[in-house]
């Protein structure tokens, strides 16, 4: 092969395609200096790559024969189908692809399949017949026979997919458990998630949450309610003096609802100096049981106060001299009342 003839045809074909030496070098995958040497007759290598990049056969560059009829009218190799059966990508050297490692080859193959799918080209694995499910629009197709241009690659099995379970695969002999003495903890404190329950007596007693109380001549136990021991102990009071009673009326809303349960703690108050205005007390008011807050009036009179502003205060003493006794207080309603009610509910 005459090097000068080869160089002349390379240069003539490049100029016909209006390519610079740099652009041709990028298509071939070599440097611009190498293209310059080829066109000066000093190098005849990369013949196959140059022929692919210029859209001609290698025989044309070597002998001047077999120039495609459309070659004189072509503007670029990418503007018309290539007239050869070799490497179809002029701007990507075949040698560059062949030097890629195996994992990058697979990634390149996946990208090529994706591009073909976007072009509407259906592909199938080599050596397997294409099974295309034909169905009219809105019809039903067998998913097992639908062509999949992007098959899932094999992967490593997960721990739960056959074989040993995670626990069985664990080397128990390699585990190290600290057996140091950490001491004994007698009581870890309040825990709302404990599983120990304590029965609390449920009384057939309704404490009136209204102006008129309900007389209770017989306070009978009708059953027991199981409450968590940790909840009861959190009040810091003797559990055996706690009872479940029920409210009647709406005067203590929104804290105590009509017919709502209340946790009553039996704690008689004999010294009026111990009264706290935000505490809800259970009061035997002349033989009638009521539940109220107790406030000191402007004239020095002790008044029973409701939380519902629709109910007015009234004095605890009676003109007929009937007895008034504070028999205990409400701890829960189911609002937590151990520290009393919100001060804003007491304002008038």
Helices and strands as residue ranges (DSSP letters): H 3-16, H 21-28, H 32-39, H 47-54, H 58-63, G 77-79, H 94-98, H 102-118, G 143-145, H 166-169, G 172-174, E 197-208, E 214-215, E 221-228, H 229-233, G 239-241, E 242-248, E 261-269, G 272-274, E 280-285, E 288-296, E 302-305, E 314-315, E 324-332, G 343-346
